[in-house]
């Protein structure tokens, strides 16, 4: 059984793609790194996917889906961060009411950093295939007020990234992915 965390590498026109979507890749990597460094071993596999070709039509995501869809019942949740890694506010979630209630309960663990909101639906080109087939999905919600200042521009460099805000995003990704991966049962569908 798999809990999938992800971001994509898509600096396809100008800039470095550090914020869009290197930030999603960074926090996904950091989540798994933190869990390993803490010596935690969840019941399910945590899998990191760094998607490619999202801007060219989600080619990497489609290929991954085609290779793994026969095991779709083993995918517990698919998580994608693709809106930068600014100050987080919560998660977008796609899934049934019972699964949403569980995710809301998990998000209460993040009350000390004031990141507890669960929004109506998850967004993510790279996880759409899975969600369309009924796998619960989550996407990071963060402060988008500066996102389009840098999106697909020469300004999308590492200097855009605020280490403190990225750490908060990584904390959200770490807590949610670990708790779901370590629950007795998979999220209801």
C-alpha positions in Angstrom: 0.0 0.0 0.0 1.3 3.4 -1.0 1.1 7.0 0.2 2.4 9.1 -2.7 3.9 12.6 -2.2 4.9 14.6 -5.1 6.0 17.8 -6.9 7.2 18.3 -10.5 10.2 19.7 -12.3 9.0 22.0 -15.0 11.2 24.9 -15.7 10.3 24.7 -19.3 10.4 28.3 -20.6 12.4 30.8 -18.5 13.8 31.0 -15.0 14.9 28.0 -12.9 11.5 26.7 -11.8 12.6 26.9 -8.2 9.2 28.0 -6.9 7.1 26.4 -9.6 7.4 23.6 -9.0 10.8 23.0 -7.5 9.3 23.9 -4.1 6.8 21.0 -4.3 9.7 18.7 -5.1 11.7 20.1 -2.3 9.0 19.7 0.4 8.1 16.2 -0.8 11.8 15.1 -0.6 12.1 16.8 2.8 9.0 15.0 4.2 10.5 11.6 3.5 13.9 12.7 4.7 12.5 14.0 8.0 10.5 10.8 8.5 13.6 8.7 7.9 15.8 10.9 10.1 13.3 10.5 12.9 13.5 6.8 12.6 9.8 6.4 11.9 8.6 3.4 9.9 5.0 3.7 8.9 2.8 0.7 8.1 2.5 1.7 4.4 5.1 2.7 1.8 5.8 6.4 1.4 6.7 7.0 -2.2 8.2 10.2 -3.6 7.5 11.0 -7.3 9.1 13.9 -9.0 7.0 14.3 -12.1 8.2 15.5 -15.4 6.5 17.2 -18.4 3.6 18.6 -16.4 3.6 21.7 -18.6 3.6 19.6 -21.8 0.4 17.9 -20.9 1.2 15.8 -17.9 3.1 13.3 -19.9 5.1 12.0 -17.0 2.0 11.7 -14.8 0.1 9.8 -17.5 3.1 7.4 -18.0 3.3 6.7 -14.3 -0.5 6.2 -14.1 -0.4 3.7 -17.0 2.4 1.8 -15.4 0.8 1.6 -11.9 -3.0 1.7 -12.5 -3.4 -2.1 -12.2 -2.5 -1.6 -8.5 -4.8 1.4 -8.0 -6.5 -0.3 -5.0 -3.1 -0.1 -3.1 -2.8 3.7 -3.4 -4.1 5.2 -0.2 -3.7 8.9 -1.1 -1.9 10.9 -3.8 -0.5 14.3 -2.7 0.8 17.0 -5.0 2.2 20.4 -4.2 2.1 22.8 -7.2 1.3 26.3 -6.0 4.7 27.3 -4.6 5.8 26.9 -1.1 4.8 30.2 0.5 3.1 30.3 4.0 0.7 27.3 4.1 -2.9 27.5 5.2 -4.0 23.9 4.8 -4.9 21.2 2.3 -7.2 20.8 -0.6 -8.8 17.4 -0.4 -10.7 15.2 -2.8 -12.4 12.1 -1.4 -15.5 11.0 0.3 -17.0 12.4 3.5 -15.6 9.8 5.8 -12.1 10.3 4.4 -12.5 14.1 4.7 -13.4 13.8 8.4 -10.2 11.8 8.9 -8.1 14.3 7.1 -9.7 17.1 9.1 -8.7 15.3 12.3 -5.2 14.8 11.1 -4.9 18.6 10.3 -5.7 19.4 13.9 -2.2 18.1 14.7 -0.9 21.1 12.8 -2.7 23.6 15.1 0.6 24.7 16.7 1.7 26.2 13.3 -1.8 27.4 12.4 -2.3 25.2 9.4 -5.6 23.4 9.9 -7.9 24.2 7.0 -9.2 21.6 4.6 -10.5 23.0 1.3 -13.1 21.5 -1.0 -11.0 19.8 -3.6 -7.4 18.9 -4.4 -5.7 20.4 -7.4 -2.9 18.8 -9.4 -2.4 17.9 -13.0 -0.1 15.0 -11.9 -2.6 13.4 -9.5 -5.8 14.0 -11.5 -5.8 10.5 -13.1 -5.8 8.9 -9.7 -8.5 11.1 -8.2 -10.7 10.6 -11.2 -10.5 6.9 -10.5 -11.5 7.4 -6.8 -8.1 7.6 -5.0 -8.2 10.3 -2.3 -6.1 13.3 -3.2 -4.5 16.2 -1.4 -2.8 19.4 -2.5 -1.0 22.0 -0.5 -2.8 25.4 -0.1 -0.5 28.3 0.6 -0.4 32.1 0.2 -0.7 32.7 -3.5 -0.5 36.5 -3.3 3.1 36.5 -4.7 2.9 33.3 -6.8 2.2 35.0 -10.1 4.9 37.6 -9.5 7.4 34.7 -10.3 5.3 32.1 -12.1 7.0 31.2 -15.4 9.3 34.2 -15.3 13.1 34.9 -15.0 12.3 35.7 -11.4 11.5 32.1 -10.5 14.8 31.4 -8.7 16.0 30.1 -5.4 15.9 33.6 -4.0 12.1 33.5 -4.1 12.1 30.6 -1.5 11.7 31.6 2.1 13.4 28.8 4.2 11.0 29.3 7.1 7.9 29.1 4.9 9.3 26.1 3.1 9.8 24.4 6.5 6.2 25.0 7.4 5.1 23.4 4.1 7.4 20.5 4.6 5.9 20.1 8.1 2.4 19.9 6.7 3.5 17.3 4.1 5.4 15.3 6.6 2.7 15.1 9.2 -0.1 14.3 6.8 1.8 11.7 4.8 3.2 10.0 7.8 -0.1 9.8 9.7 -2.0 8.5 6.7 0.7 5.9 6.0 0.7 4.7 9.6 -3.1 4.4 10.2 -4.5 1.0 10.8 -6.8 1.2 7.7 -6.5 3.0 4.4 -8.6 6.1 3.9 -12.2 5.1 2.9 -13.2 5.4 -0.7 
